[in-house]
Amino acid sequence: MTEGIDSSVAAVASVTSAEDERSPAFAAVPPLAWMAGFAGLADLLINRILILLGSDAWSPDALVALGSWGGFARNLSVVSALVALGFCLVGFSSPKSGLPFAARGGIAAFGWVLVPIVTLMTFLPRAWTRPELVIVVAALSHATILLVILAGMQPRSSRPLSVALVLTLVASFSGILSTVVTLVGERTYWQHSDRLANAFRWSGEIAYLLVPIAIGLAGTLSWRGARGKMTVVLSALAACGVAAGMALWKHTVGRDLPDLLYAAVRLDFLPEDDFTLYAIPLGVGAAVTVAAILSKDPVRRQMGAALLALLSAGYAPRTPSTLLLTVLGAALLARAGIAEAKRRSSSR
């Protein structure tokens, strides 16, 4: 009798392990995703911060060198993000993913149209990129973000991770709705368009800044062991680095900081005199990202890769390269949600 029960349990376990082997490895970070995130961070630092300081801070030769390095970082970010997103799309659209057919079909339909368009925009001359094509990329990007986040919101995922997915969706669509309302208001002369656009924009910005906090509550930071203490120290250094960088930036540019910060990451909710307070949420974001990247848990590391991509792209991006990075960040966060849900269901 006992042998029969043991053999049945073993058979069930072997079937479960076989199914896990056949299913896409959602817990693992896709190839080149780390490269895309760090190259996107380099793109942010060089192209959207250092170069914008202009001739007051750099000599002509230094600006040329920065332009070369910035172009390389942007191209590397786009190419690696395309490869990583392609791996994500293969996993989402696979019948073995466990997602409904409608979800798999929708992600494949929008995602595999987005990838070749951005690829062509990357390798073709910039003069060939028409505004209409950028609008198409923005529409495809937000449709893909919506579908992958809905796919990642699993019933068995932890509440903080589900909240992070919802906040990412709110931030993405609030930004695009603000742009749409502004354009409609300019054409129709609607007197309330500015208020509505600002409401969408500022609510999305708050949601964007809350995403790292939600991921931090998912348990990315641990004090246990030497590794945990090192993670805490490095996370604190990352937060202090952001604060010091913001103070140095303010000292260098003075009252131009709001314009330059908006150009870099498109944040403008705070009053101009208090823009240095953005060092607090951005420092928290940097600390949580470092803590997640250094985690032993592959699901937490994937959250760190997602945060790295989202924070490097900035809020409500408009360029194809930053839009692609945002889509990749949302896809990585959704993969983490699916992997966590599968792990919780298998442990019960």
Disulfide bonds with the S-S distance in Angstrom:
none
